[in-house]
Every structure is written in structure tokens, then in C-alpha cells.
Amino acid sequence: MSVLINFKICDNAKECNGVAVCPTGALYWDAKKKSVAIDNKKCISCRKCEKSCQVAAIHVAKDEKEYVKIKKELKEDSRKISDLFVDRYGAQPIHTAFLISDDKFELEVLESDKLVAVECFNDDSIACLLKSIPLKKLLGDFTVKYRKMLIGSQLQTKLKIKKLPALLFFEKGKLLGKIEGYFANEKKDILTEKIKEIIG
């Protein structure tokens, strides 16, 4: 059997859940290529990687026929990572695949090789879902890894965040810029311009 990865919707990060649960090392992080990789000779078809992937980007084919079918489906898949950005800035998390706790901040954000947008919030900073700005409209034009984080006071102090929610941008562990405070949907253009100033 073979493992296939839909890289169109996979953010291809070394902290991949599939890599973490693979018992044989068949699914691994290739540091040289900076990519999740698969050695199908080591795969025992336990499907743990498939079950652990929160965005359903990993597929395990049971036979050659299914392999061909899945490969065709992946080729025809028109989605991209930003299509999974169903969350809204400053609102209650919707897609838990992108939600991290602050103890994962170093691994998910600072150690990432990618440009990372991390939205920090606490329960008091959550606003109306309907009036919040869809992240797809804010980040859809950029190649960015997005994470949403319920932040603790210690990390908030360390990052010098004065007002929540906040949107922070990191690249290779370096803070490129941050935007603080809530922006309702009618202020989408203002927030978009602020993002462009940082990463655009």
C-alpha cells in the first residue's frame, strides 16, 4: 500500500501530526528538501497518519486500484491552503486544525521555515463571528502558514502585545510585524493594508 499527500492543502510543516504518529518513520520530515516525505517501503498501512491529519491531506491506498483513484482525485483537486481558512479574525475558532496552545508556539511558529501568521486571542477579545473578517479574505493572496492561539499572559508579555486580538507575522523565528486590536468587517480594507505593509 502507498501513502499519498495532497500538498495543495497541506501546509507541509515539520510539526506534521502524521509524522508525529508514524510508528515506522515511513512518513518523515526531509530537512534537506524542507518537506514532509514518505518512504512507502517502511509503511505498514496502519493509517495512523491518515487519521491524525486534521485537514485530510494524507491518504493511504489499500491497493493499486485505490492508489490510482486517489492520485487522480488529488490531481483534479482545485483547492489551495487558503481555502481552509474558514476562521475569522478576532472570532471564536472554527477550524481546530489551526488552533494551537501557547506551549506549541516555539515549535509551530518560531521554528517554522515558513512565513507564519499567528492570531493571538483570549476569551475576552472574542467578538461577534458575523461581524468579524474572514481570514481567507485577509490572507488568501499570500503564501502563509496560519495558526490561531489562545495566548497566556506570560507569552503575551514576552511578545509585548498590548491589545488582543493581535495578528503577528514571523519568518524563520523573526517577528516581522504585528497588528493589535479588533477590526470589524467594515474595516477590512484598513486591516488588509496593514498586512500588506508587513508582508506584501
BELFEN-V174402 format. One record per helix or strand of 2 or more residues. SS is the DSSP state (@ for helix, = for strand). FROM is the first residue (numbers start at 0). TO is the last residue. Records with the same first field share a line. If there is no record, write none. Layout:
SS: FROM-TO + FROM-TO
//
This chain:
=: 1-4 + 26-29 + 34-37 + 57-60 + 87-88 + 98-100 + 114-120 + 131-133 + 144-149 + 165-170 + 173-179
@: 16-20 + 47-51 + 63-75 + 80-83 + 95-97 + 101-109 + 122-124 + 134-138 + 152-157 + 184-198
//
